[in-house]
Amino acid sequence: MNEQGWGEGVSEPVFSGLSETGITGRQIACALKISSATVSKWRRGKSPIPANIQVFLTLMLASQVDRLGDLYADWGPAPAAWHLTARAGLELAREQLAAQETRNQTLPGFAICDGVRLFRVWWNADRIVTDLPTKPAPTIRHIATAAGA
């Protein structure tokens, strides 16, 4: 059992959601200034995730879901297949976010405060927000460009 009481090998929903929005383990490791191997152990449920990191990752996922929702809403005409795929991916990420938020309700208050602080530091760091990947964007641009030609 890990510190949250879940069995070994149980992965957090936040990892599925982040993956669905295009965030890689390497990007998570970079944001947290830790090794990719540590993130990999967390993803596979081989090592417990510190509670404050769970909060950080949940906030990271929430920001990505918001960004992608705005991107999809503003995209305009595109092939129907793209809209179906994009909408399905966004809905899956939202479901994973909701599942993680439910799990996070059992976390201690100090961990939530620490996770929020970590997220704020990361969010406000000298980085360009558009560096966050929007997974389908390159494909969408290619399809939209080809459809318009």
NORCORPE-V358048 format. One record per residue. PSI is psi in degrees with one decimal (* if undefined). OMEGA is omega in whole degrees, -180 to 180 (NA if undefined). Layout:
PSI:OMEGA
PSI:OMEGA
//
This chain:
141.8:176
-176.7:-174
-17.9:178
-6.4:-180
6.9:178
152.6:-178
157.6:176
140.1:178
-0.3:179
121.3:-179
148.7:179
143.0:178
-27.9:-178
-32.6:-180
-39.3:176
-43.9:-180
-44.5:178
-41.4:178
-41.6:180
-30.8:180
2.1:175
4.4:180
127.6:-179
164.3:175
-36.8:179
-40.0:179
-37.4:176
-46.1:179
-42.5:179
-44.1:-180
-36.9:-178
-5.2:-178
50.0:177
176.1:-179
151.8:176
-30.1:179
-37.8:178
-45.7:179
-40.7:179
-41.3:178
-40.0:178
-45.1:-179
-40.6:-177
-2.8:-179
19.6:-179
-14.4:-179
139.6:-180
143.7:179
127.6:175
142.2:-175
-40.3:-180
-30.8:178
-36.9:175
-43.1:180
-45.5:178
-49.2:-178
-35.7:177
-43.1:178
-36.5:177
-44.6:178
-43.3:-180
-40.2:179
-37.5:178
-41.6:179
-43.2:177
-47.3:-179
-46.5:-178
-37.9:177
-43.0:178
-42.2:180
-48.0:-178
-39.3:-179
-33.5:-176
-2.3:-170
-40.2:-180
-152.4:-175
132.9:175
163.5:180
144.6:-179
-36.6:-180
-39.5:178
-45.6:-180
-41.8:179
-45.3:-180
-45.8:-179
-45.1:-179
-41.9:180
-42.9:178
-40.6:179
-41.4:179
-40.4:178
-43.4:179
-39.1:178
-40.0:178
-42.7:179
-38.1:177
-45.7:180
-41.8:179
-41.1:180
-39.9:178
-36.4:176
-44.7:178
-36.8:-177
-15.2:-179
-19.5:-180
-1.4:-178
147.9:179
151.6:-177
-40.0:-179
-33.7:179
-37.6:178
-44.9:178
-43.9:179
-41.1:179
-40.3:178
-41.6:178
-45.1:177
-43.9:-179
-43.7:179
-43.0:178
-45.9:180
-46.8:-177
-38.5:-177
-2.1:-179
163.6:178
89.7:177
159.6:178
123.1:-176
-32.9:-178
-4.8:174
-21.1:176
131.8:-177
144.5:168
91.3:-168
-54.5:-175
-7.3:-172
-49.4:-180
-40.5:179
-42.9:-179
-46.0:-180
-41.6:180
-47.3:-179
-44.4:-179
-39.0:179
-43.3:-180
-37.4:-179
-33.2:-179
-16.8:-177
*:NA
//
